[in-house]
Amino acid sequence: MNNSGLVDLVADKYISSSISPGDFPWAYEAALHDYSVDQRKLFRYARRRNAVAKVRHVMAEMPVFQELGYKEEGSASAENRQ
């Protein structure tokens, strides 16, 4: 699953309706453990899909988000990389 798949999971009404919202954190967690996820690209695509708040909400529910060192978009380290 690439960055767009993670965003589309919460942004696309057809995809999100086929998966329980309670499973979104599990899907994100699996992707973060199994794949290299470029957070900058993830949030850039989320901005294009107008889904940044939804992506942040899903990630806020995941302990692995903090364990892997991902920062919330808009933090100083995220701004420096752009």
KOLMIVO-942035 format. One record per residue: y, z, x negated of N, C-alpha, C in turn. Coordinates in steps of 0.02 Angstrom, whole numbers, plus 32768, in hexadecimal, padded with zeros to 4 digits. Layout:
REM KOLMIVO-942035
YZXYZXYZX;...
***
This chain:
REM KOLMIVO-942035
7FC580007FD5800080008000803D80007FD3;806B7FD27FE080A77FCF7FB780E17FF47FD9;811B7FF07FBA815580147FD481657FFE801C;81627FBC802881737FA5806B81417FBF809F;81027FC6808C80D17FE080BB80DF802880CF;80F7804F80A08108809580AF8143809980DE;8174806E80D381AF806D80FF819C80518144;8177801A814481647FFB81838139802A81AE;81158056818D80EC808681B1811680AF81E2;815280C181CE817D80E881FA81B280BF821D;81C38083820381F9805B821F81E280288252;81A7800D824A818F7FD98277816E7FF882B4;81887FE782EF816F8008832B81267FF7833A;810F7FBC832680CA7FA98334809A7FCD8305;80AC7FD382C680827FF582958081804082A4;80BD805D82AF80C180A582BA809F80BA82FB;809C808D832C807B809F836B802F809F8364;8015807F83317FCD807E83287FB380B882FE;7FE080E082E37FCE811882B97FF0815782D4;7FCD818D82D67FEA81CC82ED802181E382BD;805B81F882D68090821082AA8079824A827D;8048826F8293802D82A582698008828C822D;7FF4824C822E7FD1822F81F58000820F81C2;8040820881D2806F81EA81A38071820F8160;80788251816080798274811F8039826980F7;80008267811A7FC2825A80F77FC2821580D5;7FDB81E380F97FDE819F80DD800C819C80A1;804681BD80A6807581BE806E805681E38032;8036821B804180178243800B7FE2821A7FE7;7FB881F7800D7F8481CE7FEE7FA281987FC3;7FD781787FDB7FF781437FB58017815F7F75;803781997F79805681B67F3E802381CB7F0A;7FE881DF7F1F7FB481F37EF07F9081B67ED2;7F8781827EF97F5F81497EE47F8681107EC4;7FC7810C7ED27FEE80D47EBB802F80EC7E9B;804B80C07E72808D80CD7E5680C180B67E89;80E680E57EA4811780D47ED7815C80D97EB8;818080A27EB881C480A07E9D81F380BA7ED4;820A80F77ECB823381177EFE827380F17F0B;829180D57ED882CF80AF7EE182C480737F0F;828D804E7F02827D80147F2C826B802A7F73;824880627F788234807B7FB9827180897FE4;82A280AC7FC882DE80BD7FEF830C80817FF9;830C80527FC9833480167FD383197FEE800F;82D77FE8801382B97FC5804C82C37FED808C;82BF802F808782CB805980C28312805180DC;8342804980AF8387803D80C4838D7FFB80E9;836B7FC780D0836D7F8680F1834D7F898137;831B7FB4813F82F97FBB818083187FF281AB;834E801181928370804781B5833F808081C4;83188093819182E480C5819B82E580FC8167;831D810681458321813881108313817E812C;8331818E8165832781D1818282DE81DC8195;82BD81A981AE827681B081C1824B81BA8183;82598195814E8232819C8110823D81E180F2;827C81F780F1828A823A80D78267827080FF;82658267814182458298816C81FB829E815C;81DA826581548192826681438188828780FF;81B1827580CF81A98290808B81B982DB8088;81E682F280B381F8833980B381BD836480C9;818F834780EE8154836B8106811C836E80D3;8125834F809980EF834A806880FC8375802B;80CF83A5801E80D683CC7FE080CF83A17FA2;80A6836D7FA5809B83427F6B80DC831E7F57;810983157F85814982F57F76816E831B7F3F;8170835D7F44819183857F118166838B7ED2;812483917EDA80F783987EA180FA835C7E72;810283207E8D810382E47E64814882D57E46;817982FF7E5681BB82F77E3881E882C47E5A;81D682AE7E96820182807EB9823F82A67ED1;827782857ECB82B782A37EE182CD82827F21;82F282A77F49830E828A7F85834282577F73;8342821F7F95837381EB7F8983B982087F90;83E581F67F61842882127F638431824B7F32;83FA82627F13840182977EE1841F82797EA2;843682A37E768456828C7E398429825F7E10;83E982717E0983BC82487DE083AE82067E01;83AB82037E43839F81C47E6683DC81977E5F;841881B47E628455818C7E5C845C81707E16;844881957DE3844E817E7D9E842081427D90;83E8813D7DB383B981067DA683D080C57DC5;83FA80C87DF7840E808A7E1A844380667DF5;
***
